[in-house]
């Protein structure tokens, strides 16, 4: 489903400031899982937080299957701008002060009216720690960009088990969650290659 005109207008404005994002539509053939069918949001921001040492921040929630760390995401509510959600979510989930460096990607998911908006952010202050206990973050972990495909593979191999926490099957959830990790990896490594000397 196409994104609403107001959302497309904001994407255009963000692209003018932070660079044009890679846009893809991924077809999901599994059963729906949260947050794809939540009625309180039209999408989510994916916070690709780069720490001062250049590594990326990932996290796992207390109820996730073992080893299923992933890039941080947070919902964009109806009537909320993407940028406002990005600033709100990074503060709630990490406690870090960040600077937006690049608009990396917009991933839409067929057949759902849901999109992920991924941004690269650089840490510039604060102390790492979740500010929202409702997020139930269990631990943080830092990874190199090169580890994103392995992280995606771990998510895709999540247990084939239904769970009320996500209103669906972990395997379907993992396949959905893996997509943005692969896209972010491709964008970041393409950028590195493009910027490398001949």
N, C-alpha and C positions, 0 to 999 in steps of 0.2 A: 504494500500500500504506500502511495506517495506520502511524504511528510507534508504537514500543513504549510501553507505559504509563509506564515510568520516564522516558522522554524527554518525554512529554506532561506528567508531573508537574513536571519541571524547567522546561519552557516556562511552566507556570502560575506557578511560583515566580519566575522571571525577569520575567515580565510584571507581577507584583505589585510588583516593585522598580523596573523600568525602563520600564514602560508596555506596554500590550498591542500585540503586533506585528500587522502586516497579514499575513493568511494567504491564500496562493493555491496552487493546484495547476496547474502548467503541463504541457501535453501536448507531448512531444517526438516528432516523427514521423521524425527522421533516424536514422542508425545510432548505436549507443552509442559513447561516447568516454570516456577517463579524465577525471574520477574516478568517473563514474556507476556503473561496474561493478566498482570496486575492492572486494575482500573485507575489507580491513583497516579500513574506516570505514563509518559509517552516515550521514555527512553532512559538512558543512564549515561553518566560521564565515566570514562575510564581514565584514572589518574596514573600516568606513567611518571612516577616521582623518581627523579635522578638525585641520589644523595651526593654529598660533597666529594666522595671518592669515585664518583662516576657509575656506581652500581645502582640497579633499579630496586625499588621497594616492592615486596610482595607480602601477602598476609594469608593466614588461614583462620577460619572461624571455628569456634569450639565444637560445632556439630558437623563439620565437614569430614569426609573420609580421610583417613591417614594420608599425609603427603600431598594433599590437594591445595597447595599454596597457589595464589593467583594474583594478578595485578588488581589493585583496588578499584572498585566501582561504587557508584552511588546514584540513586534515582533522580530523574528530572521530573518534577511534578507539573501537572497541567497548569499553565499560567506562569510558570517559572522559566526564566531564560537559562540557556545552557551555561553561560558564563557564571551566573549567580549560583547555579547548582554546583559547578566546579569548585568555586571558592568555598562554599558552605561545606561540601563533602570532604574536601581535603583537610579542612580545619577539624571537622568532627572525627574523621577516621585516623588522622595522623598527628594532629597538634602542631604540624610544621608550617612555617611560613614558606611560601613558594612563589616563584615567578614563572608565568607561562612562557615557554620557549617556542612551542610549535603545535599547530593543529595537525595531528597525525592522520586521523581516519574517521570516516563515518561508515558504520556497518549497519545495514538494514537486514532484517531477517524475514524471509518469505516463509509462511503466509501471515506473519504477525505484524501488527502496527506498532513496532518497537524498533529503536535504533540505539547503537552505542556510539558515543562521541569521544574519541581518544585524544588526549593532549599530553605532550611532554612538558613536565614542570621541573624546575631546578630548586632544590632546597636552598633556602637562604637564611633560615633562623628557626627558632622554636626548639622544642624537645619532643622526640618521638613518643607517641602514646595516644591511644584512642580517647577521645573526649566524650564518646557516647556509649555508655554501657549496653544499650540495646543492640549495638552492632555485634556484640559477642565475639570480638576479635580475640583469637587465642594466642597468636604469635606473629611476629614479623620476621621476614628473612630477606636478605639482599642477594641479588643475582646479577651476573653479567648479561649484557644483551644477548650474547651467544647461547645462553641457557634457556631462552624463551621457547624454542622448539621442543626441548625436553620437557619443559613445564606443560606445554600444550599436550604433549603425548601422555603425560601423567593424568591430566584432566580427562582426556579421551578414554583412558582406561579405568575411570571411576567405576565402582562396583555396580553391577546390574541389579539394583535394589530400589524399591519404592520407599520414599520417606516423606512423612507429613511435613517436615521442615521446609521442603521445597515444592510440596504438592506435586511430586512427580518422581521419576526415576533418576538416580544419580548418574547413570551412564548418559542419559539424554542431556542432563545438566552439564556434564563434563564436555560433551561434544559441542554444546552451545558455547560454553565458556572458553573453550580452546581457540575459537575462531579469532577473537580479537588479539590473542597472544601471537598467533601466526601473522596476522596483518601488521601489528606493531613491529614485529621482528623484520618483516620484509621492508617496511618503510624506513626503519632506522638503519638497516644494513644497506639498502639502496642508496640512502643519503650518504653513508660513509664511503661507499664505492664511488659515487658521483663526485665527492669532494676530494678523493685521493689523487695525488699527482700521477700523470700519464704513465 
